[in-house]
Amino acid sequence: MEINTLIERINELSRKQRSVGLEEWERDEQEALRQEYLAFIRGQVHQTLGQVKGTPQ
């Protein structure tokens, strides 16, 4: 899933949770989407850190 679509759905579920609550399947979906988002962010951080070169001290 594209990251923007993922964030949009996470936010949609979050708004619904605050207004009327979520069904059990929606909570499961929300958790799965959050885990997918975190995995994406972790991958970006690892990629960025892998490109950083340290300077000798």
mmCIF entry with sequence, helices, sheets and N, C-alpha, C, O atoms, coordinates in Angstrom:
data_MODEL
# 
_entry.id   MODEL 
# 
_entity.id                         1 
_entity.type                       polymer 
_entity.pdbx_number_of_molecules   1 
# 
_entity_poly.entity_id                      1 
_entity_poly.type                           'polypeptide(L)' 
_entity_poly.nstd_linkage                   no 
_entity_poly.nstd_monomer                   no 
_entity_poly.pdbx_seq_one_letter_code       MEINTLIERINELSRKQRSVGLEEWERDEQEALRQEYLAFIRGQVHQTLGQVKGTPQ 
_entity_poly.pdbx_seq_one_letter_code_can   MEINTLIERINELSRKQRSVGLEEWERDEQEALRQEYLAFIRGQVHQTLGQVKGTPQ 
_entity_poly.pdbx_strand_id                 A 
# 
loop_
_entity_poly_seq.entity_id 
_entity_poly_seq.num 
_entity_poly_seq.mon_id 
_entity_poly_seq.hetero 
1 1  MET n 
1 2  GLU n 
1 3  ILE n 
1 4  ASN n 
1 5  THR n 
1 6  LEU n 
1 7  ILE n 
1 8  GLU n 
1 9  ARG n 
1 10 ILE n 
1 11 ASN n 
1 12 GLU n 
1 13 LEU n 
1 14 SER n 
1 15 ARG n 
1 16 LYS n 
1 17 GLN n 
1 18 ARG n 
1 19 SER n 
1 20 VAL n 
1 21 GLY n 
1 22 LEU n 
1 23 GLU n 
1 24 GLU n 
1 25 TRP n 
1 26 GLU n 
1 27 ARG n 
1 28 ASP n 
1 29 GLU n 
1 30 GLN n 
1 31 GLU n 
1 32 ALA n 
1 33 LEU n 
1 34 ARG n 
1 35 GLN n 
1 36 GLU n 
1 37 TYR n 
1 38 LEU n 
1 39 ALA n 
1 40 PHE n 
1 41 ILE n 
1 42 ARG n 
1 43 GLY n 
1 44 GLN n 
1 45 VAL n 
1 46 HIS n 
1 47 GLN n 
1 48 THR n 
1 49 LEU n 
1 50 GLY n 
1 51 GLN n 
1 52 VAL n 
1 53 LYS n 
1 54 GLY n 
1 55 THR n 
1 56 PRO n 
1 57 GLN n 
# 
_struct_asym.id          A 
_struct_asym.entity_id   1 
# 
loop_
_struct_conf.conf_type_id 
_struct_conf.id 
_struct_conf.pdbx_PDB_helix_id 
_struct_conf.beg_label_comp_id 
_struct_conf.beg_label_asym_id 
_struct_conf.beg_label_seq_id 
_struct_conf.pdbx_beg_PDB_ins_code 
_struct_conf.end_label_comp_id 
_struct_conf.end_label_asym_id 
_struct_conf.end_label_seq_id 
_struct_conf.pdbx_end_PDB_ins_code 
_struct_conf.beg_auth_comp_id 
_struct_conf.beg_auth_asym_id 
_struct_conf.beg_auth_seq_id 
_struct_conf.end_auth_comp_id 
_struct_conf.end_auth_asym_id 
_struct_conf.end_auth_seq_id 
_struct_conf.pdbx_PDB_helix_class 
_struct_conf.details 
_struct_conf.pdbx_PDB_helix_length 
HELX_P HELX_P1 AA1 ILE A 3  ? SER A 19 ? ILE A 3  SER A 19 1 ? 17 
HELX_P HELX_P2 AA2 GLU A 24 ? GLN A 51 ? GLU A 24 GLN A 51 1 ? 28 
# 
_struct_conf_type.id          HELX_P 
_struct_conf_type.criteria    ? 
_struct_conf_type.reference   ? 
# 
loop_
_atom_site.group_PDB 
_atom_site.id 
_atom_site.type_symbol 
_atom_site.label_atom_id 
_atom_site.label_alt_id 
_atom_site.label_comp_id 
_atom_site.label_asym_id 
_atom_site.label_entity_id 
_atom_site.label_seq_id 
_atom_site.pdbx_PDB_ins_code 
_atom_site.Cartn_x 
_atom_site.Cartn_y 
_atom_site.Cartn_z 
_atom_site.occupancy 
_atom_site.B_iso_or_equiv 
_atom_site.pdbx_formal_charge 
_atom_site.auth_seq_id 
_atom_site.auth_comp_id 
_atom_site.auth_asym_id 
_atom_site.auth_atom_id 
_atom_site.pdbx_PDB_model_num 
ATOM 1   N N  . MET A 1 1  ? 0.850   -1.179 0.000  1.00 0.00 ? 1  MET A N  1 
ATOM 2   C CA . MET A 1 1  ? 0.000   0.000  0.000  1.00 0.00 ? 1  MET A CA 1 
ATOM 3   C C  . MET A 1 1  ? 0.892   1.237  0.000  1.00 0.00 ? 1  MET A C  1 
ATOM 4   O O  . MET A 1 1  ? 1.906   1.278  0.697  1.00 0.00 ? 1  MET A O  1 
ATOM 5   N N  . GLU A 1 2  ? 0.521   2.222  -0.765 1.00 0.00 ? 2  GLU A N  1 
ATOM 6   C CA . GLU A 1 2  ? 1.278   3.470  -0.818 1.00 0.00 ? 2  GLU A CA 1 
ATOM 7   C C  . GLU A 1 2  ? 1.196   4.165  0.547  1.00 0.00 ? 2  GLU A C  1 
ATOM 8   O O  . GLU A 1 2  ? 0.162   4.113  1.214  1.00 0.00 ? 2  GLU A O  1 
ATOM 9   N N  . ILE A 1 3  ? 2.287   4.812  0.953  1.00 0.00 ? 3  ILE A N  1 
ATOM 10  C CA . ILE A 1 3  ? 2.370   5.398  2.288  1.00 0.00 ? 3  ILE A CA 1 
ATOM 11  C C  . ILE A 1 3  ? 1.308   6.467  2.515  1.00 0.00 ? 3  ILE A C  1 
ATOM 12  O O  . ILE A 1 3  ? 0.744   6.543  3.606  1.00 0.00 ? 3  ILE A O  1 
ATOM 13  N N  . ASN A 1 4  ? 1.022   7.295  1.510  1.00 0.00 ? 4  ASN A N  1 
ATOM 14  C CA . ASN A 1 4  ? -0.003  8.335  1.684  1.00 0.00 ? 4  ASN A CA 1 
ATOM 15  C C  . ASN A 1 4  ? -1.389  7.729  1.885  1.00 0.00 ? 4  ASN A C  1 
ATOM 16  O O  . ASN A 1 4  ? -2.174  8.227  2.692  1.00 0.00 ? 4  ASN A O  1 
ATOM 17  N N  . THR A 1 5  ? -1.687  6.677  1.167  1.00 0.00 ? 5  THR A N  1 
ATOM 18  C CA . THR A 1 5  ? -2.958  5.976  1.324  1.00 0.00 ? 5  THR A CA 1 
ATOM 19  C C  . THR A 1 5  ? -3.034  5.332  2.698  1.00 0.00 ? 5  THR A C  1 
ATOM 20  O O  . THR A 1 5  ? -4.084  5.339  3.341  1.00 0.00 ? 5  THR A O  1 
ATOM 21  N N  . LEU A 1 6  ? -1.926  4.783  3.137  1.00 0.00 ? 6  LEU A N  1 
ATOM 22  C CA . LEU A 1 6  ? -1.838  4.154  4.450  1.00 0.00 ? 6  LEU A CA 1 
ATOM 23  C C  . LEU A 1 6  ? -2.114  5.171  5.555  1.00 0.00 ? 6  LEU A C  1 
ATOM 24  O O  . LEU A 1 6  ? -2.912  4.913  6.456  1.00 0.00 ? 6  LEU A O  1 
ATOM 25  N N  . ILE A 1 7  ? -1.461  6.315  5.485  1.00 0.00 ? 7  ILE A N  1 
ATOM 26  C CA . ILE A 1 7  ? -1.647  7.368  6.489  1.00 0.00 ? 7  ILE A CA 1 
ATOM 27  C C  . ILE A 1 7  ? -3.087  7.880  6.470  1.00 0.00 ? 7  ILE A C  1 
ATOM 28  O O  . ILE A 1 7  ? -3.682  8.122  7.520  1.00 0.00 ? 7  ILE A O  1 
ATOM 29  N N  . GLU A 1 8  ? -3.633  8.042  5.278  1.00 0.00 ? 8  GLU A N  1 
ATOM 30  C CA . GLU A 1 8  ? -5.015  8.510  5.141  1.00 0.00 ? 8  GLU A CA 1 
ATOM 31  C C  . GLU A 1 8  ? -5.989  7.561  5.838  1.00 0.00 ? 8  GLU A C  1 
ATOM 32  O O  . GLU A 1 8  ? -6.898  8.004  6.539  1.00 0.00 ? 8  GLU A O  1 
ATOM 33  N N  . ARG A 1 9  ? -5.798  6.260  5.644  1.00 0.00 ? 9  ARG A N  1 
ATOM 34  C CA . ARG A 1 9  ? -6.691  5.267  6.273  1.00 0.00 ? 9  ARG A CA 1 
ATOM 35  C C  . ARG A 1 9  ? -6.490  5.239  7.785  1.00 0.00 ? 9  ARG A C  1 
ATOM 36  O O  . ARG A 1 9  ? -7.464  5.135  8.530  1.00 0.00 ? 9  ARG A O  1 
ATOM 37  N N  . ILE A 1 10 ? -5.250  5.329  8.247  1.00 0.00 ? 10 ILE A N  1 
ATOM 38  C CA . ILE A 1 10 ? -4.983  5.373  9.687  1.00 0.00 ? 10 ILE A CA 1 
ATOM 39  C C  . ILE A 1 10 ? -5.698  6.568  10.307 1.00 0.00 ? 10 ILE A C  1 
ATOM 40  O O  . ILE A 1 10 ? -6.338  6.437  11.350 1.00 0.00 ? 10 ILE A O  1 
ATOM 41  N N  . ASN A 1 11 ? -5.594  7.720  9.675  1.00 0.00 ? 11 ASN A N  1 
ATOM 42  C CA . ASN A 1 11 ? -6.241  8.926  10.187 1.00 0.00 ? 11 ASN A CA 1 
ATOM 43  C C  . ASN A 1 11 ? -7.764  8.807  10.163 1.00 0.00 ? 11 ASN A C  1 
ATOM 44  O O  . ASN A 1 11 ? -8.445  9.261  11.082 1.00 0.00 ? 11 ASN A O  1 
ATOM 45  N N  . GLU A 1 12 ? -8.284  8.196  9.113  1.00 0.00 ? 12 GLU A N  1 
ATOM 46  C CA . GLU A 1 12 ? -9.736  7.993  9.011  1.00 0.00 ? 12 GLU A CA 1 
ATOM 47  C C  . GLU A 1 12 ? -10.241 7.136  10.171 1.00 0.00 ? 12 GLU A C  1 
ATOM 48  O O  . GLU A 1 12 ? -11.251 7.458  10.797 1.00 0.00 ? 12 GLU A O  1 
ATOM 49  N N  . LEU A 1 13 ? -9.534  6.049  10.448 1.00 0.00 ? 13 LEU A N  1 
ATOM 50  C CA . LEU A 1 13 ? -9.927  5.179  11.554 1.00 0.00 ? 13 LEU A CA 1 
ATOM 51  C C  . LEU A 1 13 ? -9.768  5.884  12.898 1.00 0.00 ? 13 LEU A C  1 
ATOM 52  O O  . LEU A 1 13 ? -10.575 5.680  13.806 1.00 0.00 ? 13 LEU A O  1 
ATOM 53  N N  . SER A 1 14 ? -8.747  6.699  13.027 1.00 0.00 ? 14 SER A N  1 
ATOM 54  C CA . SER A 1 14 ? -8.533  7.444  14.265 1.00 0.00 ? 14 SER A CA 1 
ATOM 55  C C  . SER A 1 14 ? -9.677  8.423  14.525 1.00 0.00 ? 14 SER A C  1 
ATOM 56  O O  . SER A 1 14 ? -10.168 8.528  15.649 1.00 0.00 ? 14 SER A O  1 
ATOM 57  N N  . ARG A 1 15 ? -10.095 9.136  13.485 1.00 0.00 ? 15 ARG A N  1 
ATOM 58  C CA . ARG A 1 15 ? -11.222 10.070 13.629 1.00 0.00 ? 15 ARG A CA 1 
ATOM 59  C C  . ARG A 1 15 ? -12.501 9.324  14.015 1.00 0.00 ? 15 ARG A C  1 
ATOM 60  O O  . ARG A 1 15 ? -13.262 9.779  14.869 1.00 0.00 ? 15 ARG A O  1 
ATOM 61  N N  . LYS A 1 16 ? -12.727 8.185  13.382 1.00 0.00 ? 16 LYS A N  1 
ATOM 62  C CA . LYS A 1 16 ? -13.926 7.403  13.687 1.00 0.00 ? 16 LYS A CA 1 
ATOM 63  C C  . LYS A 1 16 ? -13.871 6.886  15.118 1.00 0.00 ? 16 LYS A C  1 
ATOM 64  O O  . LYS A 1 16 ? -14.886 6.862  15.814 1.00 0.00 ? 16 LYS A O  1 
ATOM 65  N N  . GLN A 1 17 ? -12.688 6.474  15.554 1.00 0.00 ? 17 GLN A N  1 
ATOM 66  C CA . GLN A 1 17 ? -12.530 5.965  16.916 1.00 0.00 ? 17 GLN A CA 1 
ATOM 67  C C  . GLN A 1 17 ? -12.905 7.041  17.935 1.00 0.00 ? 17 GLN A C  1 
ATOM 68  O O  . GLN A 1 17 ? -13.572 6.754  18.929 1.00 0.00 ? 17 GLN A O  1 
ATOM 69  N N  . ARG A 1 18 ? -12.479 8.264  17.689 1.00 0.00 ? 18 ARG A N  1 
ATOM 70  C CA . ARG A 1 18 ? -12.787 9.361  18.606 1.00 0.00 ? 18 ARG A CA 1 
ATOM 71  C C  . ARG A 1 18 ? -14.261 9.748  18.577 1.00 0.00 ? 18 ARG A C  1 
ATOM 72  O O  . ARG A 1 18 ? -14.806 10.183 19.592 1.00 0.00 ? 18 ARG A O  1 
ATOM 73  N N  . SER A 1 19 ? -14.908 9.597  17.433 1.00 0.00 ? 19 SER A N  1 
ATOM 74  C CA . SER A 1 19 ? -16.299 10.048 17.326 1.00 0.00 ? 19 SER A CA 1 
ATOM 75  C C  . SER A 1 19 ? -17.313 8.981  17.757 1.00 0.00 ? 19 SER A C  1 
ATOM 76  O O  . SER A 1 19 ? -18.149 9.238  18.623 1.00 0.00 ? 19 SER A O  1 
ATOM 77  N N  . VAL A 1 20 ? -17.243 7.805  17.166 1.00 0.00 ? 20 VAL A N  1 
ATOM 78  C CA . VAL A 1 20 ? -18.264 6.789  17.452 1.00 0.00 ? 20 VAL A CA 1 
ATOM 79  C C  . VAL A 1 20 ? -17.693 5.453  17.919 1.00 0.00 ? 20 VAL A C  1 
ATOM 80  O O  . VAL A 1 20 ? -18.451 4.559  18.293 1.00 0.00 ? 20 VAL A O  1 
ATOM 81  N N  . GLY A 1 21 ? -16.384 5.307  17.904 1.00 0.00 ? 21 GLY A N  1 
ATOM 82  C CA . GLY A 1 21 ? -15.775 4.038  18.286 1.00 0.00 ? 21 GLY A CA 1 
ATOM 83  C C  . GLY A 1 21 ? -15.584 3.129  17.082 1.00 0.00 ? 21 GLY A C  1 
ATOM 84  O O  . GLY A 1 21 ? -16.106 3.388  15.998 1.00 0.00 ? 21 GLY A O  1 
ATOM 85  N N  . LEU A 1 22 ? -14.832 2.071  17.291 1.00 0.00 ? 22 LEU A N  1 
ATOM 86  C CA . LEU A 1 22 ? -14.511 1.145  16.210 1.00 0.00 ? 22 LEU A CA 1 
ATOM 87  C C  . LEU A 1 22 ? -15.031 -0.246 16.524 1.00 0.00 ? 22 LEU A C  1 
ATOM 88  O O  . LEU A 1 22 ? -15.099 -0.658 17.682 1.00 0.00 ? 22 LEU A O  1 
ATOM 89  N N  . GLU A 1 23 ? -15.394 -0.955 15.476 1.00 0.00 ? 23 GLU A N  1 
ATOM 90  C CA . GLU A 1 23 ? -15.716 -2.376 15.582 1.00 0.00 ? 23 GLU A CA 1 
ATOM 91  C C  . GLU A 1 23 ? -14.404 -3.126 15.819 1.00 0.00 ? 23 GLU A C  1 
ATOM 92  O O  . GLU A 1 23 ? -13.321 -2.582 15.602 1.00 0.00 ? 23 GLU A O  1 
ATOM 93  N N  . GLU A 1 24 ? -14.511 -4.361 16.259 1.00 0.00 ? 24 GLU A N  1 
ATOM 94  C CA . GLU A 1 24 ? -13.310 -5.152 16.534 1.00 0.00 ? 24 GLU A CA 1 
ATOM 95  C C  . GLU A 1 24 ? -12.451 -5.314 15.284 1.00 0.00 ? 24 GLU A C  1 
ATOM 96  O O  . GLU A 1 24 ? -11.227 -5.209 15.361 1.00 0.00 ? 24 GLU A O  1 
ATOM 97  N N  . TRP A 1 25 ? -13.074 -5.569 14.133 1.00 0.00 ? 25 TRP A N  1 
ATOM 98  C CA . TRP A 1 25 ? -12.301 -5.751 12.894 1.00 0.00 ? 25 TRP A CA 1 
ATOM 99  C C  . TRP A 1 25 ? -11.611 -4.460 12.486 1.00 0.00 ? 25 TRP A C  1 
ATOM 100 O O  . TRP A 1 25 ? -10.540 -4.494 11.880 1.00 0.00 ? 25 TRP A O  1 
ATOM 101 N N  . GLU A 1 26 ? -12.218 -3.315 12.813 1.00 0.00 ? 26 GLU A N  1 
ATOM 102 C CA . GLU A 1 26 ? -11.593 -2.032 12.486 1.00 0.00 ? 26 GLU A CA 1 
ATOM 103 C C  . GLU A 1 26 ? -10.388 -1.771 13.389 1.00 0.00 ? 26 GLU A C  1 
ATOM 104 O O  . GLU A 1 26 ? -9.381  -1.215 12.951 1.00 0.00 ? 26 GLU A O  1 
ATOM 105 N N  . ARG A 1 27 ? -10.502 -2.178 14.650 1.00 0.00 ? 27 ARG A N  1 
ATOM 106 C CA . ARG A 1 27 ? -9.351  -2.053 15.559 1.00 0.00 ? 27 ARG A CA 1 
ATOM 107 C C  . ARG A 1 27 ? -8.199  -2.926 15.073 1.00 0.00 ? 27 ARG A C  1 
ATOM 108 O O  . ARG A 1 27 ? -7.038  -2.522 15.121 1.00 0.00 ? 27 ARG A O  1 
ATOM 109 N N  . ASP A 1 28 ? -8.532  -4.122 14.606 1.00 0.00 ? 28 ASP A N  1 
ATOM 110 C CA . ASP A 1 28 ? -7.507  -5.019 14.065 1.00 0.00 ? 28 ASP A CA 1 
ATOM 111 C C  . ASP A 1 28 ? -6.849  -4.403 12.828 1.00 0.00 ? 28 ASP A C  1 
ATOM 112 O O  . ASP A 1 28 ? -5.629  -4.446 12.674 1.00 0.00 ? 28 ASP A O  1 
ATOM 113 N N  . GLU A 1 29 ? -7.675  -3.831 11.955 1.00 0.00 ? 29 GLU A N  1 
ATOM 114 C CA . GLU A 1 29 ? -7.146  -3.180 10.755 1.00 0.00 ? 29 GLU A CA 1 
ATOM 115 C C  . GLU A 1 29 ? -6.252  -2.003 11.139 1.00 0.00 ? 29 GLU A C  1 
ATOM 116 O O  . GLU A 1 29 ? -5.175  -1.819 10.573 1.00 0.00 ? 29 GLU A O  1 
ATOM 117 N N  . GLN A 1 30 ? -6.710  -1.212 12.104 1.00 0.00 ? 30 GLN A N  1 
ATOM 118 C CA . GLN A 1 30 ? -5.947  -0.045 12.548 1.00 0.00 ? 30 GLN A CA 1 
ATOM 119 C C  . GLN A 1 30 ? -4.575  -0.474 13.080 1.00 0.00 ? 30 GLN A C  1 
ATOM 120 O O  . GLN A 1 30 ? -3.564  0.150  12.759 1.00 0.00 ? 30 GLN A O  1 
ATOM 121 N N  . GLU A 1 31 ? -4.539  -1.514 13.875 1.00 0.00 ? 31 GLU A N  1 
ATOM 122 C CA . GLU A 1 31 ? -3.277  -1.996 14.426 1.00 0.00 ? 31 GLU A CA 1 
ATOM 123 C C  . GLU A 1 31 ? -2.357  -2.505 13.317 1.00 0.00 ? 31 GLU A C  1 
ATOM 124 O O  . GLU A 1 31 ? -1.158  -2.230 13.331 1.00 0.00 ? 31 GLU A O  1 
ATOM 125 N N  . ALA A 1 32 ? -2.908  -3.240 12.366 1.00 0.00 ? 32 ALA A N  1 
ATOM 126 C CA . ALA A 1 32 ? -2.101  -3.752 11.251 1.00 0.00 ? 32 ALA A CA 1 
ATOM 127 C C  . ALA A 1 32 ? -1.535  -2.607 10.417 1.00 0.00 ? 32 ALA A C  1 
ATOM 128 O O  . ALA A 1 32 ? -0.374  -2.653 10.008 1.00 0.00 ? 32 ALA A O  1 
ATOM 129 N N  . LEU A 1 33 ? -2.342  -1.585 10.164 1.00 0.00 ? 33 LEU A N  1 
ATOM 130 C CA . LEU A 1 33 ? -1.876  -0.429 9.393  1.00 0.00 ? 33 LEU A CA 1 
ATOM 131 C C  . LEU A 1 33 ? -0.784  0.322  10.141 1.00 0.00 ? 33 LEU A C  1 
ATOM 132 O O  . LEU A 1 33 ? 0.198   0.762  9.545  1.00 0.00 ? 33 LEU A O  1 
ATOM 133 N N  . ARG A 1 34 ? -0.960  0.463  11.442 1.00 0.00 ? 34 ARG A N  1 
ATOM 134 C CA . ARG A 1 34 ? 0.061   1.145  12.246 1.00 0.00 ? 34 ARG A CA 1 
ATOM 135 C C  . ARG A 1 34 ? 1.377   0.379  12.220 1.00 0.00 ? 34 ARG A C  1 
ATOM 136 O O  . ARG A 1 34 ? 2.448   0.981  12.136 1.00 0.00 ? 34 ARG A O  1 
ATOM 137 N N  . GLN A 1 35 ? 1.300   -0.938 12.292 1.00 0.00 ? 35 GLN A N  1 
ATOM 138 C CA . GLN A 1 35 ? 2.517   -1.745 12.245 1.00 0.00 ? 35 GLN A CA 1 
ATOM 139 C C  . GLN A 1 35 ? 3.201   -1.616 10.884 1.00 0.00 ? 35 GLN A C  1 
ATOM 140 O O  . GLN A 1 35 ? 4.427   -1.545 10.803 1.00 0.00 ? 35 GLN A O  1 
ATOM 141 N N  . GLU A 1 36 ? 2.410   -1.587 9.828  1.00 0.00 ? 36 GLU A N  1 
ATOM 142 C CA . GLU A 1 36 ? 2.959   -1.413 8.481  1.00 0.00 ? 36 GLU A CA 1 
ATOM 143 C C  . GLU A 1 36 ? 3.631   -0.044 8.349  1.00 0.00 ? 36 GLU A C  1 
ATOM 144 O O  . GLU A 1 36 ? 4.701   0.075  7.753  1.00 0.00 ? 36 GLU A O  1 
ATOM 145 N N  . TYR A 1 37 ? 2.992   0.984  8.911  1.00 0.00 ? 37 TYR A N  1 
ATOM 146 C CA . TYR A 1 37 ? 3.549   2.342  8.882  1.00 0.00 ? 37 TYR A CA 1 
ATOM 147 C C  . TYR A 1 37 ? 4.871   2.389  9.655  1.00 0.00 ? 37 TYR A C  1 
ATOM 148 O O  . TYR A 1 37 ? 5.852   2.957  9.175  1.00 0.00 ? 37 TYR A O  1 
ATOM 149 N N  . LEU A 1 38 ? 4.896   1.797  10.843 1.00 0.00 ? 38 LEU A N  1 
ATOM 150 C CA . LEU A 1 38 ? 6.123   1.782  11.641 1.00 0.00 ? 38 LEU A CA 1 
ATOM 151 C C  . LEU A 1 38 ? 7.245   1.034  10.929 1.00 0.00 ? 38 LEU A C  1 
ATOM 152 O O  . LEU A 1 38 ? 8.401   1.454  10.980 1.00 0.00 ? 38 LEU A O  1 
ATOM 153 N N  . ALA A 1 39 ? 6.914   -0.063 10.271 1.00 0.00 ? 39 ALA A N  1 
ATOM 154 C CA . ALA A 1 39 ? 7.922   -0.811 9.518  1.00 0.00 ? 39 ALA A CA 1 
ATOM 155 C C  . ALA A 1 39 ? 8.492   0.051  8.397  1.00 0.00 ? 39 ALA A C  1 
ATOM 156 O O  . ALA A 1 39 ? 9.694   0.010  8.134  1.00 0.00 ? 39 ALA A O  1 
ATOM 157 N N  . PHE A 1 40 ? 7.646   0.824  7.739  1.00 0.00 ? 40 PHE A N  1 
ATOM 158 C CA . PHE A 1 40 ? 8.101   1.723  6.681  1.00 0.00 ? 40 PHE A CA 1 
ATOM 159 C C  . PHE A 1 40 ? 9.058   2.769  7.251  1.00 0.00 ? 40 PHE A C  1 
ATOM 160 O O  . PHE A 1 40 ? 10.127  3.005  6.689  1.00 0.00 ? 40 PHE A O  1 
ATOM 161 N N  . ILE A 1 41 ? 8.679   3.390  8.358  1.00 0.00 ? 41 ILE A N  1 
ATOM 162 C CA . ILE A 1 41 ? 9.510   4.422  8.985  1.00 0.00 ? 41 ILE A CA 1 
ATOM 163 C C  . ILE A 1 41 ? 10.841  3.833  9.441  1.00 0.00 ? 41 ILE A C  1 
ATOM 164 O O  . ILE A 1 41 ? 11.893  4.436  9.234  1.00 0.00 ? 41 ILE A O  1 
ATOM 165 N N  . ARG A 1 42 ? 10.794  2.666  10.056 1.00 0.00 ? 42 ARG A N  1 
ATOM 166 C CA . ARG A 1 42 ? 12.042  2.020  10.494 1.00 0.00 ? 42 ARG A CA 1 
ATOM 167 C C  . ARG A 1 42 ? 12.953  1.747  9.302  1.00 0.00 ? 42 ARG A C  1 
ATOM 168 O O  . ARG A 1 42 ? 14.165  1.946  9.384  1.00 0.00 ? 42 ARG A O  1 
ATOM 169 N N  . GLY A 1 43 ? 12.376  1.298  8.208  1.00 0.00 ? 43 GLY A N  1 
ATOM 170 C CA . GLY A 1 43 ? 13.160  1.050  7.002  1.00 0.00 ? 43 GLY A CA 1 
ATOM 171 C C  . GLY A 1 43 ? 13.818  2.318  6.492  1.00 0.00 ? 43 GLY A C  1 
ATOM 172 O O  . GLY A 1 43 ? 14.977  2.295  6.078  1.00 0.00 ? 43 GLY A O  1 
ATOM 173 N N  . GLN A 1 44 ? 13.087  3.423  6.520  1.00 0.00 ? 44 GLN A N  1 
ATOM 174 C CA . GLN A 1 44 ? 13.643  4.702  6.091  1.00 0.00 ? 44 GLN A CA 1 
ATOM 175 C C  . GLN A 1 44 ? 14.795  5.131  6.993  1.00 0.00 ? 44 GLN A C  1 
ATOM 176 O O  . GLN A 1 44 ? 15.820  5.615  6.512  1.00 0.00 ? 44 GLN A O  1 
ATOM 177 N N  . VAL A 1 45 ? 14.627  4.955  8.297  1.00 0.00 ? 45 VAL A N  1 
ATOM 178 C CA . VAL A 1 45 ? 15.681  5.330  9.248  1.00 0.00 ? 45 VAL A CA 1 
ATOM 179 C C  . VAL A 1 45 ? 16.920  4.470  9.024  1.00 0.00 ? 45 VAL A C  1 
ATOM 180 O O  . VAL A 1 45 ? 18.037  4.987  8.986  1.00 0.00 ? 45 VAL A O  1 
ATOM 181 N N  . HIS A 1 46 ? 16.729  3.170  8.876  1.00 0.00 ? 46 HIS A N  1 
ATOM 182 C CA . HIS A 1 46 ? 17.870  2.279  8.638  1.00 0.00 ? 46 HIS A CA 1 
ATOM 183 C C  . HIS A 1 46 ? 18.582  2.636  7.335  1.00 0.00 ? 46 HIS A C  1 
ATOM 184 O O  . HIS A 1 46 ? 19.811  2.626  7.272  1.00 0.00 ? 46 HIS A O  1 
ATOM 185 N N  . GLN A 1 47 ? 17.819  2.946  6.310  1.00 0.00 ? 47 GLN A N  1 
ATOM 186 C CA . GLN A 1 47 ? 18.410  3.322  5.025  1.00 0.00 ? 47 GLN A CA 1 
ATOM 187 C C  . GLN A 1 47 ? 19.218  4.611  5.170  1.00 0.00 ? 47 GLN A C  1 
ATOM 188 O O  . GLN A 1 47 ? 20.333  4.708  4.659  1.00 0.00 ? 47 GLN A O  1 
ATOM 189 N N  . THR A 1 48 ? 18.663  5.586  5.857  1.00 0.00 ? 48 THR A N  1 
ATOM 190 C CA . THR A 1 48 ? 19.352  6.863  6.056  1.00 0.00 ? 48 THR A CA 1 
ATOM 191 C C  . THR A 1 48 ? 20.617  6.676  6.880  1.00 0.00 ? 48 THR A C  1 
ATOM 192 O O  . THR A 1 48 ? 21.671  7.211  6.538  1.00 0.00 ? 48 THR A O  1 
ATOM 193 N N  . LEU A 1 49 ? 20.512  5.922  7.954  1.00 0.00 ? 49 LEU A N  1 
ATOM 194 C CA . LEU A 1 49 ? 21.687  5.701  8.800  1.00 0.00 ? 49 LEU A CA 1 
ATOM 195 C C  . LEU A 1 49 ? 22.759  4.898  8.073  1.00 0.00 ? 49 LEU A C  1 
ATOM 196 O O  . LEU A 1 49 ? 23.949  5.075  8.330  1.00 0.00 ? 49 LEU A O  1 
ATOM 197 N N  . GLY A 1 50 ? 22.346  4.025  7.175  1.00 0.00 ? 50 GLY A N  1 
ATOM 198 C CA . GLY A 1 50 ? 23.300  3.251  6.394  1.00 0.00 ? 50 GLY A CA 1 
ATOM 199 C C  . GLY A 1 50 ? 24.101  4.108  5.429  1.00 0.00 ? 50 GLY A C  1 
ATOM 200 O O  . GLY A 1 50 ? 25.189  3.722  5.002  1.00 0.00 ? 50 GLY A O  1 
ATOM 201 N N  . GLN A 1 51 ? 23.566  5.268  5.089  1.00 0.00 ? 51 GLN A N  1 
ATOM 202 C CA . GLN A 1 51 ? 24.251  6.162  4.161  1.00 0.00 ? 51 GLN A CA 1 
ATOM 203 C C  . GLN A 1 51 ? 25.140  7.179  4.869  1.00 0.00 ? 51 GLN A C  1 
ATOM 204 O O  . GLN A 1 51 ? 25.920  7.879  4.224  1.00 0.00 ? 51 GLN A O  1 
ATOM 205 N N  . VAL A 1 52 ? 25.024  7.262  6.193  1.00 0.00 ? 52 VAL A N  1 
ATOM 206 C CA . VAL A 1 52 ? 25.811  8.229  6.960  1.00 0.00 ? 52 VAL A CA 1 
ATOM 207 C C  . VAL A 1 52 ? 27.213  7.669  7.158  1.00 0.00 ? 52 VAL A C  1 
ATOM 208 O O  . VAL A 1 52 ? 27.393  6.519  7.559  1.00 0.00 ? 52 VAL A O  1 
ATOM 209 N N  . LYS A 1 53 ? 28.187  8.500  6.872  1.00 0.00 ? 53 LYS A N  1 
ATOM 210 C CA . LYS A 1 53 ? 29.573  8.090  7.082  1.00 0.00 ? 53 LYS A CA 1 
ATOM 211 C C  . LYS A 1 53 ? 30.109  8.834  8.292  1.00 0.00 ? 53 LYS A C  1 
ATOM 212 O O  . LYS A 1 53 ? 29.963  10.051 8.405  1.00 0.00 ? 53 LYS A O  1 
ATOM 213 N N  . GLY A 1 54 ? 30.722  8.100  9.182  1.00 0.00 ? 54 GLY A N  1 
ATOM 214 C CA . GLY A 1 54 ? 31.290  8.717  10.375 1.00 0.00 ? 54 GLY A CA 1 
ATOM 215 C C  . GLY A 1 54 ? 32.595  9.426  10.059 1.00 0.00 ? 54 GLY A C  1 
ATOM 216 O O  . GLY A 1 54 ? 33.295  9.069  9.111  1.00 0.00 ? 54 GLY A O  1 
ATOM 217 N N  . THR A 1 55 ? 32.911  10.418 10.850 1.00 0.00 ? 55 THR A N  1 
ATOM 218 C CA . THR A 1 55 ? 34.184  11.124 10.687 1.00 0.00 ? 55 THR A CA 1 
ATOM 219 C C  . THR A 1 55 ? 35.164  10.599 11.722 1.00 0.00 ? 55 THR A C  1 
ATOM 220 O O  . THR A 1 55 ? 34.771  10.337 12.859 1.00 0.00 ? 55 THR A O  1 
ATOM 221 N N  . PRO A 1 56 ? 36.429  10.440 11.356 1.00 0.00 ? 56 PRO A N  1 
ATOM 222 C CA . PRO A 1 56 ? 37.418  9.944  12.317 1.00 0.00 ? 56 PRO A CA 1 
ATOM 223 C C  . PRO A 1 56 ? 37.634  10.955 13.443 1.00 0.00 ? 56 PRO A C  1 
ATOM 224 O O  . PRO A 1 56 ? 37.605  12.167 13.230 1.00 0.00 ? 56 PRO A O  1 
ATOM 225 N N  . GLN A 1 57 ? 37.848  10.429 14.627 1.00 0.00 ? 57 GLN A N  1 
ATOM 226 C CA . GLN A 1 57 ? 38.059  11.314 15.781 1.00 0.00 ? 57 GLN A CA 1 
ATOM 227 C C  . GLN A 1 57 ? 39.500  11.329 16.198 1.00 0.00 ? 57 GLN A C  1 
ATOM 228 O O  . GLN A 1 57 ? 39.860  12.020 17.151 1.00 0.00 ? 57 GLN A O  1 
# 
